[in-house]
Amino acid sequence: MISLHKKLWIPGPTEVKDDVLEQQSNKLFGHRSNDFTLLYNSVLDQLREFFKTEQHITVITASGTLFMDISGRNLIRPGKKALCLVNGSFSDRMYKTLVNCGVEAEKVDIEWGKAPKPEHIKEKLDQSEFDVVTVCQNETSTGVKVDLKAFGDLLKNYPETLLVVDAVSSLGGDLILPDEMGTDLIFASTQKCFALPPGLAVGIVSQKALDRTKEVPNRGSYTDLNAIFAYFEKKRQTPSTPNISLLFAFDYKLKQMLKEGAKNISARLTELRDYTHKWALDHGFGLFAEEGYSSVTVSTIANKLEKDVGALNKALGEKGFVIANGYGKLKNQTFRIGHMGDHTLDDLKELLAAIEEIWEL
Ligand SMILES: Cc1ncc(COP(=O)(O)O)c(C=O)c1O
C-alpha cells in the first residue's frame, strides 16, 4: 500500500502543489485541434519569455534522458566526435548514452565534488575537432554546478563545436539564460524546477544545432529533432500524441513562474541553499561541493558526523518528510536536500527542525 504523503525534499521529483496537480483533470481535446495548438503554443511562448530566448523550444512527452539520446542521434556527424565532461553520475549517463548511440565520445573525468571548467578541455579542443562538448550544469549526484557562460565563451573560438547541456535539475530554478550563456542544446525535465509531475522534457535548441541535424543520418523517429521542428514549423503542434493533461498543468505553472520571475525564483532558492549550508556547518557537517560551485537546487552535505541517513529518513517519513541519501558511491558519506520548485524558507526550517530533533543535534 502507498504510504502517507511525505513532503519531497529529494532532488526530484519535487513537491507539486495541489492547484497544479488539479490542472491535469481538465477535459481533454484532440492533439490535432485548434485548442491544442493554443495550449501548446502558450506553453512555448511562456518558456520563451521566462528564458528570454530567441532559440527554438520544444516540449516532448518523455523524461529528460530522452534529450541525451537526441544529442547522440542528431548532433554528431559521421566520423566526428563528442567531448564529455564527467563529474558525477548524470554527466556519465550522457557520455554512456552517446556511446550507446554509436558516437565516438571522449570522456574527461573530473573528481566528484569538483566543477568542470574550460581549462579541463581547452587543450583537447586545440588538438582535435569535436562536434559537441557535453556538460551537466547541475550534477544532482554531487550538488555541483558549472559556470555555463565560461563554456559558452570558450566555444565561441570553436564554431564547429556545439555546447550540449544537461540542466535537468536546474533549468527554471538556477538563473540560466541560454542565449547569453551560448548553449546549443539545453534540456530539463518537468519534475524538477518546474515543480510538475514527471513526464515532459523541455529542450532549447540553437539554429546552429538545428542546422547540424541535417548532416546527421539515422536520427530515428521519436528522437529526430529535425522532424520535431519541421512538424512544428508546419502545424504548430507535436509530431506524435503528447501528454495533454501535463501540458495543462505546465501552462498553468508557467504563469505562476512568470509572476514570481526567473530572478526572484533563483534568489529564493539561493537563500534556501545558503541557509542549508549554514545549518550543515553550524551542526558539524561539511559541504561536498567545491567552494563557489554549489548547486542552487540541491545541497550535498558531507556526513562528517557519520549519522545513519537511512534511519533518519525512516523517522522523517513518520513526520511527513523525505530527503535523499548520497548518490551511488556517495551513499551515507553524504546526504542531499533538494530545494527546488516551490519550497520556501519556512518549509525548510520545518524540515531542518525535524532533522535536529531526530538526530538530537
Ligand atoms: C542532472 C540530471 N540529469 C538527468 C537526469 C535524468 O532525468 P530523467 O529522470 O527526467 O530522465 C536527472 C534525474 O535526476 C538529473 O538529475
The ligand as an SDF file (V2000), in Angstrom:
LIG
                    3D

 16 16  0  0  0  0  0  0  0  0999 V2000
   21.2710   16.0950  -13.8150 C   0  0  0  0  0  0  0  0  0  0  0  0
   20.2970   15.0550  -14.2370 C   0  0  0  0  0  0  0  0  0  0  0  0
   20.3310   14.6120  -15.4950 N   0  0  0  0  0  0  0  0  0  0  0  0
   19.4860   13.6800  -15.9390 C   0  0  0  0  0  0  0  0  0  0  0  0
   18.5460   13.1380  -15.1100 C   0  0  0  0  0  0  0  0  0  0  0  0
   17.5770   12.1360  -15.6360 C   0  0  0  0  0  0  0  0  0  0  0  0
   16.3740   12.7830  -15.7930 O   0  0  0  0  0  0  0  0  0  0  0  0
   15.0220   11.9840  -16.0770 P   0  0  0  0  0  0  0  0  0  0  0  0
   14.8660   11.0210  -14.9650 O   0  0  0  0  0  0  0  0  0  0  0  0
   13.9780   13.0620  -16.1110 O   0  0  0  0  0  0  0  0  0  0  0  0
   15.2030   11.3110  -17.3950 O   0  0  0  0  0  0  0  0  0  0  0  0
   18.4770   13.5390  -13.7830 C   0  0  0  0  0  0  0  0  0  0  0  0
   17.4920   12.9380  -12.8530 C   0  0  0  0  0  0  0  0  0  0  0  0
   17.5960   13.0240  -11.6710 O   0  0  0  0  0  0  0  0  0  0  0  0
   19.3530   14.5310  -13.3430 C   0  0  0  0  0  0  0  0  0  0  0  0
   19.3050   14.9650  -12.0850 O   0  0  0  0  0  0  0  0  0  0  0  0
  1  2  1  0
  2  3  1  0
  2 15  2  0
  3  4  2  0
  4  5  1  0
  5  6  1  0
  5 12  2  0
  6  7  1  0
  7  8  1  0
  8  9  2  0
  8 10  1  0
  8 11  1  0
 12 13  1  0
 12 15  1  0
 13 14  2  0
 15 16  1  0
M  END
$$$$
